[in-house]
Amino acid sequence: MNVSKDLAERHYGDLSSKPFFPDLIEYITSGPVVAIALEGKSVVEQGRKIIGATNPLASDPGSIRGMYCIEIGRNIIHGSDSVENAQKELALWFPDGLVDYTPMLHSMIYE
């Protein structure tokens, strides 16, 4: 999807007073993005491990930011930092809601 300036500003509204805010908005709206919603046990915590630290130079090797990012202002991925923020962000990015889907292997993965 292409991110509108309005969506970007609402998504990063908590950072609007920061000096880097205009650059952040310009960056996220500069090209298409892939928006996904994940669910599962401890998904926020596990997702943050896969994504890596906000500062790519402090990210673990093998994390997305550790492998593909160098500067904070050019992070190529965002992940919610809490379930509460995830719920707010999902409402912004998926205003029509999510697809109700249970994978066939669900019962083989979860007790």
C-alpha positions as a LaTeX table, in Angstrom:
\begin{tabular}{lrrr}
\hline
Residue & $x$ (\AA) & $y$ (\AA) & $z$ (\AA) \\
\hline
Met1 & 0.00 & 0.00 & 0.00 \\
Asn2 & 1.01 & 3.61 & $-0.34$ \\
Val3 & 0.86 & 5.42 & 2.99 \\
Ser4 & $-0.97$ & 8.73 & 2.94 \\
Lys5 & 0.47 & 11.68 & 4.81 \\
Asp6 & $-2.62$ & 11.68 & 7.02 \\
Leu7 & $-2.16$ & 8.02 & 8.03 \\
Ala8 & 1.56 & 8.55 & 8.63 \\
Glu9 & 0.92 & 11.57 & 10.85 \\
Arg10 & $-1.73$ & 9.73 & 12.86 \\
His11 & 0.47 & 6.65 & 13.21 \\
Tyr12 & 3.46 & 8.65 & 14.45 \\
Gly13 & 1.41 & 11.29 & 16.27 \\
Asp14 & 3.24 & 10.69 & 19.55 \\
Leu15 & 6.44 & 11.83 & 17.83 \\
Ser16 & 5.00 & 14.99 & 16.24 \\
Ser17 & 6.98 & 17.33 & 18.52 \\
Lys18 & 10.32 & 15.69 & 17.66 \\
Pro19 & 12.65 & 17.45 & 15.22 \\
Phe20 & 12.88 & 14.34 & 13.01 \\
Phe21 & 9.08 & 14.07 & 12.58 \\
Pro22 & 8.90 & 15.69 & 9.10 \\
Asp23 & 11.68 & 13.42 & 7.82 \\
Leu24 & 9.94 & 10.37 & 9.31 \\
Ile25 & 6.69 & 11.25 & 7.55 \\
Glu26 & 8.51 & 11.87 & 4.28 \\
Tyr27 & 10.34 & 8.54 & 4.58 \\
Ile28 & 7.30 & 6.34 & 5.27 \\
Thr29 & 5.30 & 8.00 & 2.49 \\
Ser30 & 8.14 & 7.82 & $-0.06$ \\
Gly31 & 7.18 & 4.40 & $-1.43$ \\
Pro32 & 4.96 & 1.39 & $-0.95$ \\
Val33 & 4.91 & $-0.53$ & 2.33 \\
Val34 & 3.62 & $-3.95$ & 3.32 \\
Ala35 & 1.27 & $-3.82$ & 6.31 \\
Ile36 & 0.75 & $-7.09$ & 8.15 \\
Ala37 & $-0.99$ & $-8.17$ & 11.32 \\
Leu38 & 0.38 & $-11.07$ & 13.30 \\
Glu39 & $-1.21$ & $-12.96$ & 16.16 \\
Gly40 & $-0.04$ & $-15.66$ & 18.48 \\
Lys41 & 1.43 & $-16.35$ & 21.88 \\
Ser42 & 3.60 & $-13.42$ & 23.05 \\
Val43 & 3.51 & $-12.08$ & 19.48 \\
Val44 & 4.55 & $-8.52$ & 20.41 \\
Glu45 & 7.55 & $-9.70$ & 22.40 \\
Gln46 & 8.59 & $-12.26$ & 19.79 \\
Gly47 & 8.02 & $-9.83$ & 16.95 \\
Arg48 & 10.24 & $-7.24$ & 18.61 \\
Lys49 & 13.04 & $-9.83$ & 18.85 \\
Ile50 & 12.74 & $-10.60$ & 15.14 \\
Ile51 & 12.64 & $-6.89$ & 14.24 \\
Gly52 & 15.59 & $-5.88$ & 16.44 \\
Ala53 & 16.39 & $-2.82$ & 18.55 \\
Thr54 & 15.20 & 0.61 & 17.41 \\
Asn55 & 18.84 & 1.60 & 16.93 \\
Pro56 & 19.98 & $-0.74$ & 14.16 \\
Leu57 & 23.57 & $-0.59$ & 15.40 \\
Ala58 & 22.37 & $-2.11$ & 18.69 \\
Ser59 & 20.25 & $-4.78$ & 16.98 \\
Asp60 & 21.18 & $-8.44$ & 17.29 \\
Pro61 & 22.78 & $-10.05$ & 14.24 \\
Gly62 & 20.08 & $-11.90$ & 12.34 \\
Ser63 & 17.31 & $-9.46$ & 13.28 \\
Ile64 & 15.73 & $-7.52$ & 10.41 \\
Arg65 & 17.21 & $-4.21$ & 11.56 \\
Gly66 & 20.51 & $-5.88$ & 12.37 \\
Met67 & 20.78 & $-7.18$ & 8.82 \\
Tyr68 & 19.18 & $-4.45$ & 6.72 \\
Cys69 & 19.38 & $-1.11$ & 8.59 \\
Ile70 & 22.17 & 1.24 & 9.57 \\
Glu71 & 20.50 & 4.44 & 10.81 \\
Ile72 & 17.48 & 4.95 & 13.07 \\
Gly73 & 15.95 & 7.40 & 10.60 \\
Arg74 & 15.97 & 4.75 & 7.89 \\
Asn75 & 14.51 & 1.77 & 9.72 \\
Ile76 & 12.75 & $-0.41$ & 7.19 \\
Ile77 & 10.35 & $-2.00$ & 9.66 \\
His78 & 7.99 & $-0.99$ & 12.45 \\
Gly79 & 6.51 & $-3.17$ & 15.13 \\
Ser80 & 4.12 & $-2.32$ & 17.92 \\
Asp81 & 5.74 & $-2.12$ & 21.36 \\
Ser82 & 2.69 & $-3.31$ & 23.32 \\
Val83 & $-0.60$ & $-5.07$ & 22.79 \\
Glu84 & $-2.43$ & $-1.81$ & 23.54 \\
Asn85 & $-0.47$ & 0.08 & 20.87 \\
Ala86 & $-0.93$ & $-2.82$ & 18.46 \\
Gln87 & $-4.70$ & $-2.54$ & 18.85 \\
Lys88 & $-4.55$ & 1.21 & 18.10 \\
Glu89 & $-2.24$ & 0.70 & 15.14 \\
Leu90 & $-4.33$ & $-2.15$ & 13.71 \\
Ala91 & $-7.38$ & 0.13 & 13.78 \\
Leu92 & $-5.42$ & 2.75 & 11.81 \\
Trp93 & $-3.88$ & 0.43 & 9.25 \\
Phe94 & $-6.79$ & $-1.98$ & 8.84 \\
Pro95 & $-9.92$ & 0.19 & 9.24 \\
Asp96 & $-12.12$ & $-2.53$ & 7.72 \\
Gly97 & $-10.85$ & $-5.08$ & 10.24 \\
Leu98 & $-8.83$ & $-8.23$ & 9.78 \\
Val99 & $-9.71$ & $-11.43$ & 7.96 \\
Asp100 & $-11.09$ & $-14.05$ & 10.33 \\
Tyr101 & $-8.95$ & $-17.07$ & 9.59 \\
Thr102 & $-7.79$ & $-20.12$ & 11.53 \\
Pro103 & $-4.88$ & $-21.98$ & 9.92 \\
Met104 & $-5.33$ & $-25.73$ & 9.44 \\
Leu105 & $-2.27$ & $-26.40$ & 11.63 \\
His106 & $-3.53$ & $-24.27$ & 14.52 \\
Ser107 & $-4.28$ & $-27.29$ & 16.71 \\
Met108 & $-0.81$ & $-28.72$ & 15.96 \\
Ile109 & 0.91 & $-25.50$ & 17.09 \\
Tyr110 & $-1.13$ & $-24.53$ & 20.16 \\
Glu111 & $-2.17$ & $-26.70$ & 23.08 \\
\hline
\end{tabular}
